[in-house]
Amino acid sequence: MKRMLVHSMRWSIFIFSLTFLMGCLFSVASTVLLENAGWGIGMMVVFAIVLIGIVFDMLGIASTAAVETPFHAMAAERVSGSRHAIHIIRNADRFSNFCNDVVGDICSVIGGAASAVVVLKLIEASVYADNPAVYTVVNVLFTAFVSGLTVGGKALGKSMAIENATAIILLIGKMFHLAETRLGIRLFKRKGKSKKKQERG
C-alpha cells in the first residue's frame, strides 16, 4: 500500500511538472503567434489548438477502449509497433491521463485565452472599436462557438476512437517504434530478466 502511494505521488509530481512546462511552452508559442498576427491568423491558431485537444482526447479514449488480444497476434507476426501498442494499453491510465488531462486541459486554457485575443483584434480592426456592447456580443458568440466546436469535436472523436481503437493504438505504437529505432527515444522501459532466469542462464 505504501509503495503504491509513493508510486502515485511520483507520478503526480511528474505530471504536475510536465503540465507546468507544457503550459508555459504552449502559452509562449500562442502569444508569439498572436502578438503580431491579424485576427484571421489568430482564428487559425485557435482552431489548431482546438484540433490538437480533440486529437489527443481521441488517443486517450482509444487507449482505454483497446484490448491486448489482437496485438499479441501482431507481435507474434513481428508487426512493427505491436509491442509498443501492448505497452500503451497496459499503461492506459497514465497514457490517457497525459492525453486527456494534460494536453486536453492545456489546450482548453490556452484556447480560451487565445480566443479573447482574437476577439480583441477583430474588434480593433472593425468600425466598432469604441463600442463595448459589440465587443461583449462578439466575445460571447466567438467563445461559445469555440466551446461548441471543442465539445462537439470531442464527442465525435470519442465515437471514432472507440470504434477504431485497435487501428489508432497500432498507429501510435508504430510512431513509438519509429522514435525508438530511428531517434533512440525509448518511451517504455524493457523489463530485465528475473534473477531465476539469470541464474539458470
C-alpha positions as CSV (number, residue, x, y, z in Angstrom):
1,M,0.0,0.0,0.0
2,K,2.8,2.4,1.0
3,R,4.7,1.5,-2.2
4,M,1.7,2.2,-4.3
5,L,1.2,5.6,-2.6
6,V,4.8,6.6,-3.2
7,H,4.5,5.5,-6.8
8,S,1.3,7.5,-7.3
9,M,2.9,10.6,-5.6
10,R,5.9,10.4,-8.0
11,W,3.6,10.1,-11.0
12,S,1.5,13.1,-9.7
13,I,4.7,15.2,-9.3
14,F,5.9,14.2,-12.7
15,I,2.5,15.1,-14.3
16,F,2.5,18.5,-12.4
17,S,6.0,19.3,-13.7
18,L,5.2,18.2,-17.2
19,T,1.9,20.2,-17.3
20,F,3.6,23.3,-16.0
21,L,6.4,23.1,-18.6
22,M,4.0,22.3,-21.4
23,G,1.6,25.1,-20.3
24,C,4.5,27.6,-20.4
25,L,5.5,26.3,-23.8
26,F,2.0,26.5,-25.3
27,S,1.4,29.9,-23.7
28,V,4.6,31.4,-25.1
29,A,4.0,29.9,-28.5
30,S,0.5,31.1,-28.8
31,T,1.5,34.6,-27.5
32,V,4.3,34.9,-30.1
33,L,2.0,33.7,-32.9
34,L,-0.9,36.1,-32.0
35,E,1.2,39.1,-31.0
36,N,1.8,40.5,-34.4
37,A,-0.8,38.4,-36.3
38,G,-4.1,39.6,-37.6
39,W,-7.5,38.2,-36.5
40,G,-7.6,35.8,-39.4
41,I,-4.4,34.0,-38.4
42,G,-5.5,34.2,-34.8
43,M,-8.6,32.3,-35.6
44,M,-6.5,29.6,-37.4
45,V,-4.3,29.4,-34.3
46,V,-7.4,28.9,-32.0
47,F,-8.8,26.2,-34.3
48,A,-5.4,24.5,-34.4
49,I,-5.3,24.4,-30.6
50,V,-8.9,23.0,-30.5
51,L,-7.9,20.3,-33.1
52,I,-4.9,19.3,-31.0
53,G,-7.1,18.9,-28.0
54,I,-9.6,16.8,-29.9
55,V,-6.9,14.5,-31.4
56,F,-5.3,13.9,-28.0
57,D,-8.7,13.2,-26.5
58,M,-9.2,10.5,-29.1
59,L,-5.9,9.0,-28.3
60,G,-6.6,8.8,-24.6
61,I,-10.1,7.2,-25.2
62,A,-8.6,4.7,-27.7
63,S,-6.0,3.6,-25.2
64,T,-8.7,2.7,-22.6
65,A,-11.0,1.1,-25.3
66,A,-8.4,-1.1,-27.0
67,V,-7.7,-4.7,-25.9
68,E,-4.4,-6.6,-26.0
69,T,-5.5,-9.7,-27.8
70,P,-5.1,-8.6,-31.4
71,F,-1.7,-7.0,-30.7
72,H,-0.4,-10.3,-29.3
73,A,-1.2,-11.9,-32.6
74,M,0.5,-9.0,-34.4
75,A,3.6,-9.2,-32.1
76,A,3.9,-12.9,-33.0
77,E,4.0,-11.9,-36.6
78,R,6.5,-9.2,-35.8
79,V,4.3,-6.3,-36.9
80,S,6.2,-3.1,-36.1
81,G,4.7,-1.1,-33.3
82,S,2.6,-4.0,-31.9
83,R,4.7,-4.5,-28.8
84,H,4.6,-0.7,-28.1
85,A,0.8,-0.8,-28.5
86,I,0.7,-3.5,-25.8
87,H,2.7,-1.3,-23.5
88,I,0.3,1.6,-24.2
89,I,-2.8,-0.5,-23.3
90,R,-1.1,-1.8,-20.2
91,N,-0.3,1.8,-19.2
92,A,-3.7,3.2,-20.4
93,D,-4.3,5.0,-17.1
94,R,-1.2,7.1,-17.5
95,F,-1.4,7.4,-21.3
96,S,-5.0,8.7,-21.1
97,N,-4.1,10.9,-18.1
98,F,-1.4,12.6,-20.3
99,C,-3.6,12.8,-23.4
100,N,-6.9,13.8,-21.9
101,D,-5.9,15.7,-18.8
102,V,-2.5,17.2,-19.5
103,V,-2.8,18.1,-23.2
104,G,-6.6,18.4,-23.2
105,D,-6.7,20.8,-20.3
106,I,-3.8,22.9,-21.5
107,C,-5.5,23.3,-24.9
108,S,-8.7,24.3,-23.2
109,V,-7.0,27.0,-21.1
110,I,-4.7,28.3,-23.9
111,G,-7.6,28.1,-26.4
112,G,-9.7,30.3,-24.2
113,A,-7.0,32.9,-23.7
114,A,-6.3,32.9,-27.5
115,S,-10.0,33.4,-28.2
116,A,-10.0,36.5,-26.1
117,V,-7.0,37.9,-28.0
118,V,-8.6,37.1,-31.4
119,V,-11.9,38.8,-30.4
120,L,-10.0,41.9,-29.3
121,K,-8.1,42.1,-32.6
122,L,-11.3,41.5,-34.6
123,I,-13.0,44.4,-32.8
124,E,-9.9,46.7,-33.2
125,A,-9.9,46.0,-37.0
126,S,-13.6,47.0,-37.3
127,V,-15.5,50.2,-37.1
128,Y,-16.9,49.2,-33.7
129,A,-13.7,49.5,-31.8
130,D,-15.1,52.0,-29.3
131,N,-18.4,50.2,-28.7
132,P,-18.2,47.9,-25.6
133,A,-21.6,46.3,-26.4
134,V,-20.3,45.0,-29.7
135,Y,-17.2,43.7,-28.1
136,T,-19.3,41.8,-25.5
137,V,-21.6,40.3,-28.1
138,V,-18.7,39.2,-30.4
139,N,-16.8,37.8,-27.4
140,V,-19.7,35.8,-26.1
141,L,-20.6,34.4,-29.6
142,F,-17.0,33.5,-30.6
143,T,-16.3,31.9,-27.2
144,A,-19.5,29.9,-27.4
145,F,-18.7,28.8,-30.9
146,V,-15.2,27.6,-29.9
147,S,-16.7,25.8,-26.9
148,G,-19.3,24.1,-29.0
149,L,-16.7,23.1,-31.6
150,T,-14.5,21.7,-28.9
151,V,-17.2,19.7,-27.2
152,G,-18.8,18.6,-30.4
153,G,-15.4,17.6,-31.9
154,K,-14.6,15.6,-28.8
155,A,-17.9,13.8,-28.9
156,L,-17.3,12.8,-32.5
157,G,-13.7,11.9,-31.7
158,K,-14.8,9.6,-28.8
159,S,-17.1,7.6,-31.1
160,M,-14.4,7.3,-33.7
161,A,-11.8,6.3,-31.0
162,I,-14.0,3.5,-29.6
163,E,-14.8,2.1,-33.0
164,N,-11.2,2.3,-34.3
165,A,-9.3,1.8,-31.1
166,T,-7.1,-1.0,-32.4
167,A,-6.1,0.9,-35.6
168,I,-5.4,4.1,-33.6
169,I,-3.3,2.4,-30.9
170,L,-1.3,0.5,-33.6
171,L,-0.6,3.7,-35.4
172,I,0.7,5.3,-32.1
173,G,2.7,2.1,-31.5
174,K,4.3,2.4,-34.9
175,M,5.2,6.0,-34.1
176,F,6.8,5.0,-30.8
177,H,8.6,2.2,-32.6
178,L,9.9,4.7,-35.1
179,A,11.1,7.1,-32.4
180,E,12.9,4.2,-30.6
181,T,14.6,2.7,-33.7
182,R,15.4,5.9,-35.7
183,L,15.8,8.5,-32.9
184,G,16.9,6.4,-30.0
185,I,14.0,7.7,-27.8
186,R,12.7,4.9,-25.7
187,L,9.3,5.7,-24.1
188,F,8.8,2.3,-22.3
189,K,11.3,0.5,-20.1
190,R,12.1,-3.0,-21.1
191,K,11.8,-5.5,-18.2
192,G,15.0,-7.2,-17.5
193,K,15.4,-10.9,-16.9
194,S,14.4,-12.2,-13.5
195,K,17.1,-13.4,-11.1
196,K,16.0,-17.0,-11.5
197,K,16.4,-16.8,-15.3
198,Q,19.7,-15.1,-14.9
199,E,20.9,-17.9,-12.5
200,R,19.7,-20.6,-14.9
201,G,21.0,-18.8,-18.0
